[in-house]
């Protein structure tokens, strides 16, 4: 592993903490475990950590949302259960927001508030996997958000996965069909822009996904947690192209998962919307009818599954999200102008890492350089992702292995959200030391 002297944090501090946590392979450490070890190592050593493991917003919450939520609380909504399918103003504004920025027509009826996209995916997985007993498996286009697989483990639902790294463009067709043609896939899920690679699936790839999922009767879950945050093009003008790329143009049975957490920096209030396509909302499934007595996807999602999970979503936060959607669609709130800060941070961080021998793993996006955004991916010659994640801990830098995201590439996912202005010089100093201790052959 190169020269192990001269590290900002003593190896024994990190090693003992990893042992305390019972982690035998640090390449499999979860986001929360990595975060906890970094926090304890920082406290024990007094050395400031550069924390890039956790995908948490690092910007202030939208003032529009905060003001609307305060007003709602003062009006007395905290004492009242909201309607399980959402307050009418949010449903209407969500429908309009989707039209403004995705150019998709989804009726307000199918725009359902959820306790963050995490609950939206959980409920969607649950319903879509119960539609047809023969279709008992979820397929991930990876890399992706590790916790979505954990949700399926909790449910006892099977899943399969492949890394999209070598299957971009037309190559995606045969790879996808090799899974869907088996007839056991109920649901296909991916994020766009992608967590963690930050590639964005293009229209030709979304068309392939839509056509094949229509052919094989598969529900598409499109995770738009980083809504319109491909900063290479301006996706922030309402009702004008270019729009957020989406499968909604190419198939009938889909759910768009739109979160307030990143785009509006509103993560703490746990609010998002699951936008169920008009066709899927009313579509009847025998498996649902046998289980619930009603067979339509939308009503089962709302009145059976969401009701059982949480009996509704935060009443006041729904007013916040409605206000943010409305201001954005009215052209009065350029939410992307605020979150572009993540792109600026990524550009600076990548430059430092690359200058000291690191390289970007997912560096190309169908012939274009990958966008600068919330996440990026790095690797170092001669090291596995697990080795690199552990080694960087000795230098006060925390990030998770790509292996935990379903990627087949060796390297790490790094998040830009918690980077402070003083930490660029700190990272420069530490990566210079890292490169000296790990000379590239």
Secondary structure, 3 states (H helix, E strand, C coil): CCCCCCCCCCHHHHHHHHHHCCCCCHHHCCHHHHHHHHHHHHHHHCCCCEECCCCCCCCCCCHHHHHHHHHHHHCCHHHCCCCCCCCHHHHHHHHHHHHHHCCCCCCHHHEEEECHHHHHHHHHHHHHCCCCCCCCEEEEEECCCHHHHHHHHHHCCEEEEEEHHHCCCCHHHHHHHHHHCCCCEEEEEEECCCCCCCCCCCHHHHHHHHHHHHHHCCEEEEEECCCCCCCCCCCCCCCCCCCCCCHHHCCCCEEEEEECCCCCCCHHHCCEEEEECHHHHHCECHHHHHHHCCCEHHHHHHHHHHHHHHCCCCHHHHHHHHHHHHHHHCCCCCHHHHHHHHHHHHHHHHHHHHHCCEEECCCEECCEECCCCCEEEEEECCCCHHHHHHHHHCCCEECEEHHHHCCCCCCEEEECCCCCCCHHHHHHHHHHHHHHHCCCC
